[in-house]
Amino acid sequence: QVQLVESGGGLVQPGGSLRLSCAASGFTFSNYYGRWYRQAPGKERELVADISNGGRSTNYLSSVKGRFTISRDNAKNTVYLQMNSLKPEDTAVYYCNVVFYANNYWGQGTQVTVSS
């Protein structure tokens, strides 16, 4: 049974940090490209960051570059998103996504709220 379970969201003040985790099970995680998306109220879902299956290649949305870091631990079947210097505009539901050819799996989402 394929599962992606996200954790680490919450309420944080501007300038604060959060670390999101996405634990995978039910498939060969190390084959899959990892991605984090987010969707703010009234806006389309956008790709925040992605990481290659081996972890050597990463890409970021321009507005998060230098503040967010995507990483993965294939031994733990987990992909992470470290978010620093958070801004109110980072408020959204964050979704984990993994892709390998036609296989495309999503997590349930975790809420991140940046507010004073």
PAVONU-851060 format. One line per field, with one value per atom (N, C-alpha, C, CB): residue in one letter; atom name; x, y, z. Coordinates in nm, 4 decimals, decimal comma, always signed. Atoms other than C-alpha are relative to their C-alpha. Glycine has a CB too. Layout:
BEGIN
r A_...
a CA_...
c1 X_...
c2 Y_...
c3 Z_...
***
This chain:
BEGIN
r Q_Q_Q_Q_V_V_V_V_Q_Q_Q_Q_L_L_L_L_V_V_V_V_E_E_E_E_S_S_S_S_G_G_G_G_G_G_G_G_G_G_G_G_L_L_L_L_V_V_V_V_Q_Q_Q_Q_P_P_P_P_G_G_G_G_G_G_G_G_S_S_S_S_L_L_L_L_R_R_R_R_L_L_L_L_S_S_S_S_C_C_C_C_A_A_A_A_A_A_A_A_S_S_S_S_G_G_G_G_F_F_F_F_T_T_T_T_F_F_F_F_S_S_S_S_N_N_N_N_Y_Y_Y_Y_Y_Y_Y_Y_G_G_G_G_R_R_R_R_W_W_W_W_Y_Y_Y_Y_R_R_R_R_Q_Q_Q_Q_A_A_A_A_P_P_P_P_G_G_G_G_K_K_K_K_E_E_E_E_R_R_R_R_E_E_E_E_L_L_L_L_V_V_V_V_A_A_A_A_D_D_D_D_I_I_I_I_S_S_S_S_N_N_N_N_G_G_G_G_G_G_G_G_R_R_R_R_S_S_S_S_T_T_T_T_N_N_N_N_Y_Y_Y_Y_L_L_L_L_S_S_S_S_S_S_S_S_V_V_V_V_K_K_K_K_G_G_G_G_R_R_R_R_F_F_F_F_T_T_T_T_I_I_I_I_S_S_S_S_R_R_R_R_D_D_D_D_N_N_N_N_A_A_A_A_K_K_K_K_N_N_N_N_T_T_T_T_V_V_V_V_Y_Y_Y_Y_L_L_L_L_Q_Q_Q_Q_M_M_M_M_N_N_N_N_S_S_S_S_L_L_L_L_K_K_K_K_P_P_P_P_E_E_E_E_D_D_D_D_T_T_T_T_A_A_A_A_V_V_V_V_Y_Y_Y_Y_Y_Y_Y_Y_C_C_C_C_N_N_N_N_V_V_V_V_V_V_V_V_F_F_F_F_Y_Y_Y_Y_A_A_A_A_N_N_N_N_N_N_N_N_Y_Y_Y_Y_W_W_W_W_G_G_G_G_Q_Q_Q_Q_G_G_G_G_T_T_T_T_Q_Q_Q_Q_V_V_V_V_T_T_T_T_V_V_V_V_S_S_S_S_S_S_S_S
a N_CA_C_CB_N_CA_C_CB_N_CA_C_CB_N_CA_C_CB_N_CA_C_CB_N_CA_C_CB_N_CA_C_CB_N_CA_C_CB_N_CA_C_CB_N_CA_C_CB_N_CA_C_CB_N_CA_C_CB_N_CA_C_CB_N_CA_C_CB_N_CA_C_CB_N_CA_C_CB_N_CA_C_CB_N_CA_C_CB_N_CA_C_CB_N_CA_C_CB_N_CA_C_CB_N_CA_C_CB_N_CA_C_CB_N_CA_C_CB_N_CA_C_CB_N_CA_C_CB_N_CA_C_CB_N_CA_C_CB_N_CA_C_CB_N_CA_C_CB_N_CA_C_CB_N_CA_C_CB_N_CA_C_CB_N_CA_C_CB_N_CA_C_CB_N_CA_C_CB_N_CA_C_CB_N_CA_C_CB_N_CA_C_CB_N_CA_C_CB_N_CA_C_CB_N_CA_C_CB_N_CA_C_CB_N_CA_C_CB_N_CA_C_CB_N_CA_C_CB_N_CA_C_CB_N_CA_C_CB_N_CA_C_CB_N_CA_C_CB_N_CA_C_CB_N_CA_C_CB_N_CA_C_CB_N_CA_C_CB_N_CA_C_CB_N_CA_C_CB_N_CA_C_CB_N_CA_C_CB_N_CA_C_CB_N_CA_C_CB_N_CA_C_CB_N_CA_C_CB_N_CA_C_CB_N_CA_C_CB_N_CA_C_CB_N_CA_C_CB_N_CA_C_CB_N_CA_C_CB_N_CA_C_CB_N_CA_C_CB_N_CA_C_CB_N_CA_C_CB_N_CA_C_CB_N_CA_C_CB_N_CA_C_CB_N_CA_C_CB_N_CA_C_CB_N_CA_C_CB_N_CA_C_CB_N_CA_C_CB_N_CA_C_CB_N_CA_C_CB_N_CA_C_CB_N_CA_C_CB_N_CA_C_CB_N_CA_C_CB_N_CA_C_CB_N_CA_C_CB_N_CA_C_CB_N_CA_C_CB_N_CA_C_CB_N_CA_C_CB_N_CA_C_CB_N_CA_C_CB_N_CA_C_CB_N_CA_C_CB_N_CA_C_CB_N_CA_C_CB_N_CA_C_CB_N_CA_C_CB_N_CA_C_CB_N_CA_C_CB_N_CA_C_CB_N_CA_C_CB_N_CA_C_CB_N_CA_C_CB_N_CA_C_CB_N_CA_C_CB_N_CA_C_CB_N_CA_C_CB_N_CA_C_CB_N_CA_C_CB_N_CA_C_CB_N_CA_C_CB_N_CA_C_CB_N_CA_C_CB
c1 +0,0842_+0,0000_+0,0881_-0,0955_-0,0793_+0,1488_-0,0463_-0,0097_+0,0319_+0,1659_+0,1077_-0,0176_-0,0877_+0,3172_-0,0595_+0,0142_+0,0512_+0,2807_+0,0856_-0,0026_-0,0705_+0,3740_-0,0144_-0,0521_+0,0042_+0,4550_+0,0891_+0,0438_-0,0883_+0,6158_-0,0613_+0,1180_+0,0641_+0,3686_-0,0434_-0,1188_+0,0472_+0,2312_-0,0025_+0,0853_+0,0029_+0,2118_+0,1368_-0,1111_-0,1309_+0,5329_-0,0015_+0,1123_-0,0093_+0,6192_+0,0878_+0,0557_-0,0888_+0,7737_+0,1460_-0,0376_-0,1410_+1,1454_+0,0344_+0,0425_-0,0221_+1,1019_+0,0284_-0,1185_-0,0352_+1,1788_-0,0928_+0,1459_+0,0690_+1,0007_+0,0703_-0,1506_-0,0527_+1,1121_-0,1126_+0,1199_+0,1018_+0,8641_+0,0658_-0,0808_-0,0461_+0,9067_-0,1096_+0,0395_+0,0935_+0,7449_+0,0534_-0,0179_-0,0434_+0,7767_-0,0762_-0,0207_+0,0589_+0,7160_+0,0029_+0,0731_+0,0021_+0,6181_-0,0819_-0,0567_+0,0784_+0,4846_+0,0544_-0,1355_-0,0621_+0,7183_+0,1495_-0,0659_-0,1452_+1,0887_+0,0322_+0,0717_-0,0130_+1,1391_+0,1224_+0,0079_-0,1251_+1,4962_-0,0059_+0,1138_+0,0175_+1,3719_-0,0688_-0,0800_+0,0935_+1,1461_+0,0605_-0,1179_-0,0274_+1,1979_-0,0898_-0,0238_+0,0780_+1,0831_-0,0324_+0,0744_+0,0421_+0,8887_-0,0818_-0,0818_+0,0912_+0,7223_-0,0758_+0,0767_+0,0881_+0,4268_-0,0660_-0,1069_+0,0830_+0,2178_-0,1187_+0,0823_+0,1194_-0,1256_-0,0562_-0,1050_+0,0578_-0,2397_-0,1472_+0,0771_+0,1428_-0,6097_-0,0225_-0,0687_+0,0329_-0,7490_+0,1062_-0,0279_-0,1089_-0,4277_+0,0207_+0,1305_-0,0310_-0,3083_+0,1162_+0,0335_-0,1106_-0,0791_+0,1280_-0,0287_-0,1263_+0,2845_+0,1112_+0,0367_-0,1150_+0,6040_+0,1008_+0,0650_-0,0912_+0,8300_+0,1447_-0,0410_-0,1361_+1,1301_-0,0084_+0,0760_-0,0074_+1,2348_+0,1415_-0,0471_-0,1290_+1,5168_+0,0042_+0,0240_-0,0145_+1,6494_-0,0007_+0,1288_+0,0134_+1,6240_+0,1216_-0,0240_-0,1210_+1,9853_+0,0330_+0,1153_-0,0199_+1,9673_+0,1031_+0,0386_-0,1087_+2,2395_-0,0498_+0,0894_+0,0533_+2,0161_-0,1236_-0,0333_+0,1152_+1,7759_-0,0363_+0,0299_+0,0491_+1,5643_-0,0999_-0,0650_+0,0847_+1,3705_-0,0805_+0,0841_+0,0780_+1,0935_+0,0835_-0,1404_-0,0884_+1,2653_-0,0250_-0,0168_+0,0332_+1,0813_+0,0462_-0,1490_-0,0462_+1,2138_+0,1491_-0,0779_-0,1415_+1,5671_+0,0824_+0,0478_-0,0810_+1,8203_-0,0631_+0,0282_+0,0689_+1,5584_-0,0425_-0,1228_+0,0471_+1,4327_+0,1068_-0,1350_-0,0907_+1,6361_-0,0737_+0,1241_+0,0593_+1,5032_+0,1124_-0,0767_-0,0977_+1,6845_-0,0752_+0,0925_+0,0632_+1,6217_+0,0972_-0,0464_-0,0761_+1,7367_-0,0619_-0,0007_+0,0586_+1,6794_+0,0020_+0,0733_-0,0017_+1,7721_-0,1220_+0,1289_+0,1186_+1,4775_-0,1268_+0,0213_+0,1160_+1,2481_-0,0715_-0,0982_+0,0568_+1,1980_+0,0585_+0,0254_-0,0436_+1,2144_-0,0371_-0,0655_+0,0150_+1,2489_-0,0075_+0,1171_-0,0064_+1,1894_+0,0298_-0,1334_-0,0390_+1,3809_-0,0352_+0,1535_+0,0481_+1,2174_+0,0476_-0,1553_-0,0529_+1,4013_-0,0474_+0,1538_+0,0384_+1,3292_-0,1397_+0,1011_+0,1359_+0,9622_-0,0706_-0,0818_+0,0741_+0,7360_-0,1496_+0,0436_+0,1450_+0,3578_-0,0457_-0,0750_+0,0394_+0,3383_+0,0369_+0,0647_-0,0282_+0,4745_-0,1165_+0,1305_+0,1157_+0,1449_-0,0744_-0,0949_+0,0634_-0,0101_-0,0103_+0,0798_-0,0076_-0,0843_+0,1133_-0,1371_-0,1157_+0,2358_-0,0218_+0,1299_+0,0230_+0,2170_+0,1303_-0,1049_-0,1102_+0,4763_-0,0475_+0,0509_+0,0320_+0,4853_+0,1235_-0,0476_-0,1106_+0,6987_-0,0420_+0,0421_+0,0288_+0,7233_+0,1073_-0,0099_-0,0901_+0,8746_-0,0736_+0,0468_+0,0713_+0,7647_-0,1499_+0,0228_+0,1442_+0,3846_-0,0517_-0,0745_+0,0423_+0,3751_+0,0159_+0,0819_+0,0039_+0,2791_-0,0824_-0,0602_+0,0691_+0,1922_+0,0056_+0,0617_+0,0123_+0,0775_-0,0251_-0,1134_+0,0350_+0,0698_-0,1290_+0,1125_+0,1287_-0,2321_+0,0095_-0,0560_-0,0196_-0,0814_+0,0170_-0,1153_-0,0190_+0,0333_-0,0050_+0,1353_+0,0206_-0,0657_+0,1205_-0,1281_-0,1028_+0,2044_-0,0600_+0,1304_+0,0530_+0,0915_+0,1079_-0,1270_-0,1021_+0,3322_-0,0708_+0,1106_+0,0757_+0,1827_+0,0513_-0,1505_-0,0371_+0,2634_-0,1227_+0,0684
c2 -0,1192_+0,0000_+0,1247_+0,0003_-0,1221_+0,3305_+0,1037_+0,0564_-0,1067_+0,5977_+0,1057_-0,0551_-0,1143_+0,9431_+0,0758_+0,0923_-0,0632_+1,0898_+0,1209_-0,0994_-0,1244_+1,4521_+0,0383_+0,1124_-0,0525_+1,6143_+0,1229_-0,1069_-0,1139_+1,9259_+0,1357_-0,0125_-0,1285_+2,1949_+0,0622_-0,0149_-0,0668_+2,4488_+0,1496_-0,0366_-0,1456_+2,8125_+0,0509_+0,0501_-0,0558_+3,0133_+0,1491_-0,0698_-0,1443_+3,3809_+0,0309_+0,0695_-0,0408_+3,5670_-0,0023_+0,1410_+0,0163_+3,4969_-0,1326_+0,1073_+0,1294_+3,1583_-0,1103_-0,0371_+0,1164_+2,8107_-0,1162_-0,0414_+0,1270_+2,4833_-0,1018_+0,0129_+0,1086_+2,1470_-0,0981_-0,0715_+0,0959_+1,9400_-0,1330_+0,0533_+0,1349_+1,5646_-0,0722_-0,0799_+0,0814_+1,3224_-0,1433_+0,0554_+0,1389_+0,9555_-0,0879_-0,0502_+0,0817_+0,7107_-0,1480_+0,0234_+0,1444_+0,3462_-0,0624_-0,0391_+0,0734_+0,0823_+0,0023_+0,0528_-0,0026_+0,1477_+0,0261_+0,1092_-0,0181_+0,1803_+0,1479_-0,0782_-0,1455_+0,5362_+0,0522_+0,0412_-0,0498_+0,5682_+0,0134_-0,0920_-0,0164_+0,5414_+0,1316_-0,1160_-0,1082_+0,8432_+0,1385_-0,0136_-0,1422_+1,2126_+0,0549_+0,0747_-0,0546_+1,4099_+0,1469_-0,0176_-0,1393_+1,7369_+0,0466_+0,0160_-0,0675_+1,9797_+0,1059_+0,0634_-0,1007_+2,1818_+0,0745_-0,0643_-0,0700_+2,4389_+0,0644_+0,1063_-0,0642_+2,5865_+0,0919_-0,1040_-0,1006_+2,9065_+0,0187_+0,1352_-0,0199_+2,9951_+0,0882_+0,0617_-0,0776_+3,1144_+0,0010_+0,1377_+0,0026_+3,0346_-0,1417_+0,0537_+0,1305_+2,7534_-0,0648_+0,0132_+0,0728_+2,4840_+0,0306_-0,1527_-0,0318_+2,5698_-0,0899_+0,1481_+0,0819_+2,3691_+0,0852_-0,0620_-0,0741_+2,4853_-0,0461_-0,0162_+0,0545_+2,2536_-0,1436_+0,0085_+0,1408_+1,9243_-0,0510_-0,0215_+0,0637_+1,6770_-0,1301_-0,0254_+0,1219_+1,3975_-0,1221_+0,0042_+0,1205_+1,0369_-0,0252_-0,1189_+0,0189_+1,0312_+0,1176_-0,0266_-0,1165_+1,3746_+0,0994_-0,0449_-0,0877_+1,5347_+0,1267_-0,0746_-0,1137_+1,7723_+0,0552_-0,0407_-0,0657_+2,0254_+0,1258_+0,0357_-0,1224_+2,3106_+0,0661_-0,0303_-0,0750_+2,5854_+0,1066_+0,0636_-0,1168_+2,8348_+0,1236_+0,0027_-0,1145_+3,1698_+0,0717_+0,0975_-0,0749_+3,3206_-0,0696_+0,0229_+0,0713_+3,0532_-0,0304_-0,1296_+0,0313_+3,0194_+0,0738_+0,0377_-0,0592_+3,0784_-0,0077_+0,1413_+0,0124_+3,0262_-0,1445_+0,0918_+0,1385_+2,6703_-0,0961_-0,0210_+0,1047_+2,3532_-0,1328_-0,0092_+0,1331_+2,0244_-0,1033_-0,0155_+0,1065_+1,7051_-0,1328_+0,0254_+0,1312_+1,3319_-0,0958_-0,0551_+0,1086_+1,0280_-0,1295_+0,0064_+0,1192_+0,7207_-0,1205_-0,0340_+0,1087_+0,4923_+0,0067_+0,0056_-0,0193_+0,6382_+0,0219_+0,1185_-0,0202_+0,6729_+0,1313_-0,1166_-0,1277_+1,0374_+0,1154_+0,0228_-0,1251_+1,3714_+0,1135_+0,0202_-0,1095_+1,6944_+0,1342_+0,0003_-0,1383_+2,0641_+0,0864_+0,0442_-0,0926_+2,2926_+0,1406_-0,0120_-0,1333_+2,6353_+0,0997_+0,0026_-0,1038_+2,9313_+0,1372_-0,0047_-0,1382_+3,3040_+0,0052_+0,0640_+0,0108_+3,2317_+0,1343_-0,0984_-0,1237_+3,5070_-0,0313_+0,0680_+0,0241_+3,5502_-0,0570_+0,1297_+0,0495_+3,4829_-0,1471_+0,0850_+0,1438_+3,1315_-0,0818_-0,0325_+0,0694_+3,0467_-0,0774_+0,1001_+0,0874_+2,7527_-0,1407_-0,0008_+0,1432_+2,3839_-0,0537_-0,0725_+0,0550_+2,2030_-0,1495_+0,0240_+0,1381_+1,8747_-0,0642_-0,0056_+0,0814_+1,6073_-0,0765_-0,0979_+0,0707_+1,4468_-0,0772_+0,0994_+0,0776_+1,1692_-0,0544_-0,1155_+0,0384_+1,0718_-0,0947_+0,1243_+0,0911_+0,7807_-0,0498_-0,1187_+0,0294_+0,7518_+0,0292_-0,1489_-0,0244_+0,7090_-0,0046_-0,1013_+0,0071_+0,6620_+0,1366_-0,1073_-0,1361_+0,9815_-0,0038_+0,1026_+0,0129_+0,9836_+0,1322_-0,1141_-0,1240_+1,2632_-0,0300_+0,0874_+0,0035_+1,3184_+0,0759_+0,0577_-0,0597_+1,4547_+0,1510_-0,0673_-0,1423_+1,7985_+0,0345_+0,0767_-0,0495_+1,9850_+0,1527_-0,0508_-0,1448_+2,3408_+0,0704_+0,0363_-0,0904_+2,6034_+0,1396_-0,0032_-0,1340_+2,9376_+0,0879_-0,0013_-0,0942_+3,2278_+0,1290_+0,0256_-0,1149_+3,4994_+0,0420_-0,0321_-0,0500_+3,7215_+0,0093_+0,1366
c3 +0,0000_+0,0000_+0,0000_+0,1224_+0,0130_-0,1138_+0,1011_-0,1430_-0,0939_+0,1531_-0,0015_+0,1408_-0,0239_+0,1828_+0,1177_-0,1283_-0,1204_+0,5296_+0,0329_+0,1183_-0,0275_+0,5830_+0,1462_-0,0896_-0,1352_+0,9143_+0,0079_+0,1029_-0,0237_+1,0558_-0,0240_-0,0840_+0,0206_+0,9614_+0,1313_-0,0919_-0,1197_+1,2040_-0,0166_+0,1172_-0,0054_+1,3059_+0,0439_+0,0962_-0,0324_+1,3079_-0,0277_-0,0808_+0,0210_+1,3347_-0,1208_+0,1256_+0,1099_+1,0426_+0,0445_-0,0506_-0,0324_+1,0298_+0,0626_+0,0903_-0,0635_+1,1917_-0,0993_+0,0825_+0,0819_+1,0648_+0,0298_+0,0243_-0,0136_+1,0076_-0,0885_-0,0375_+0,0825_+0,8769_-0,0286_+0,0699_+0,0409_+0,6811_-0,0340_-0,1205_+0,0340_+0,6475_-0,0765_+0,1276_+0,0770_+0,4063_-0,0003_-0,1470_-0,0134_+0,4957_-0,0983_+0,1447_+0,1060_+0,2123_+0,0350_-0,1314_-0,0167_+0,2164_-0,1115_+0,1379_+0,0985_-0,0201_-0,1411_-0,0018_+0,1322_-0,3126_+0,0179_-0,0920_-0,0067_-0,3965_-0,0085_-0,1135_-0,0105_-0,2794_-0,0749_+0,1462_+0,0582_-0,4094_-0,1523_+0,0378_+0,1444_-0,7696_-0,0356_-0,0559_+0,0263_-0,7353_+0,0174_+0,0891_-0,0113_-0,7959_+0,1104_-0,1364_-0,1103_-0,4919_-0,0218_+0,1308_+0,0184_-0,4954_+0,1197_-0,1302_-0,0923_-0,2565_-0,0780_+0,1210_+0,0567_-0,3772_+0,1156_-0,0951_-0,0974_-0,1965_-0,0700_+0,0760_+0,0522_-0,2408_+0,1058_-0,0440_-0,0892_-0,0779_-0,0351_-0,0104_+0,0272_-0,0455_-0,1221_+0,1213_+0,1185_-0,3772_-0,1082_+0,0394_+0,0977_-0,5634_-0,0524_+0,0624_+0,0573_-0,7868_+0,0751_-0,1498_-0,0600_-0,6575_-0,0776_+0,0022_+0,0663_-0,7287_+0,0522_+0,0210_-0,0356_-0,7301_+0,0766_-0,1264_-0,0864_-0,4477_-0,0197_+0,1468_+0,0110_-0,4819_-0,0476_+0,1359_+0,0365_-0,6332_+0,0174_-0,1439_-0,0237_-0,5861_-0,0785_+0,1522_+0,0783_-0,8032_+0,0909_-0,0828_-0,0808_-0,6931_+0,0874_-0,0887_-0,0797_-0,5756_+0,0897_-0,0897_-0,0860_-0,4192_-0,0488_+0,1337_+0,0456_-0,6289_-0,0673_-0,0952_+0,0749_-0,8236_+0,0690_-0,1445_-0,0615_-0,6728_-0,0797_+0,1486_+0,0641_-0,8060_+0,0932_-0,1393_-0,0915_-0,6320_-0,0726_+0,1087_+0,0385_-0,6897_+0,0343_+0,0725_-0,0197_-0,7231_+0,1331_-0,1143_-0,1210_-0,4261_+0,1283_+0,0061_-0,1198_-0,1866_-0,0059_+0,0175_+0,0170_-0,3211_+0,1056_-0,1425_-0,1058_-0,0447_+0,1370_-0,0320_-0,1291_+0,2278_+0,0277_+0,0033_-0,0142_+0,1651_-0,0527_-0,0759_+0,0454_+0,1286_-0,0038_+0,0914_+0,0132_-0,0051_+0,0126_-0,1371_-0,0152_+0,0896_+0,0132_+0,1237_-0,0146_+0,1149_+0,0656_-0,1367_-0,0588_+0,3037_-0,0522_+0,1581_+0,0607_+0,0916_+0,0938_-0,1277_-0,0987_+0,3813_+0,0918_+0,0837_-0,0847_+0,5746_-0,0821_+0,0935_+0,0882_+0,2716_+0,0300_+0,0140_-0,0423_+0,3586_-0,0817_+0,1500_+0,0627_+0,1791_+0,0944_-0,1424_-0,0956_+0,3742_-0,0735_+0,1010_+0,0452_+0,3245_+0,1219_-0,0709_-0,1066_+0,5592_-0,0460_+0,0345_+0,0362_+0,5559_+0,1045_-0,0122_-0,0883_+0,7068_-0,0453_+0,0036_+0,0309_+0,7171_-0,0599_-0,0965_+0,0543_+0,6673_-0,0035_+0,0819_+0,0225_+0,5393_-0,0011_-0,1335_+0,0049_+0,5611_-0,1348_+0,0285_+0,1323_+0,1878_-0,0223_-0,1074_+0,0067_+0,2523_+0,0577_+0,0759_-0,0567_+0,4227_-0,1085_+0,0687_+0,0989_+0,2381_+0,0574_-0,1339_-0,0250_+0,2495_-0,0867_-0,0310_+0,0693_+0,1555_-0,0249_+0,0820_+0,0421_-0,0349_-0,0463_-0,1123_+0,0479_-0,0875_-0,1241_+0,1116_+0,1242_-0,4336_-0,0451_-0,1114_+0,0560_-0,5793_-0,1351_+0,0952_+0,1377_-0,9440_-0,0519_-0,0902_+0,0701_-1,1358_-0,1217_+0,0913_+0,1240_-1,4976_+0,0194_-0,0430_-0,0092_-1,4882_+0,1435_-0,0835_-0,1406_-1,1105_+0,0664_+0,0770_-0,0543_-0,9330_+0,1276_-0,1035_-0,1275_-0,5618_+0,0771_+0,0836_-0,0767_-0,3319_+0,1474_-0,0565_-0,1403_+0,0401_+0,0238_+0,0849_-0,0346_+0,2236_+0,0235_+0,1235_-0,0228_+0,2816_+0,1471_-0,0564_-0,1358_+0,5898_-0,0035_+0,0608_-0,0009_+0,6817_+0,0611_+0,0775_-0,0516_+0,7254_+0,0048_-0,0884_-0,0177_+0,8648_+0,0609_+0,0886_-0,0467_+0,9021_+0,0378_-0,1095_-0,0481_+1,1176_+0,1364_+0,0065_-0,1313_+1,4105_+0,0895_-0,0117
***
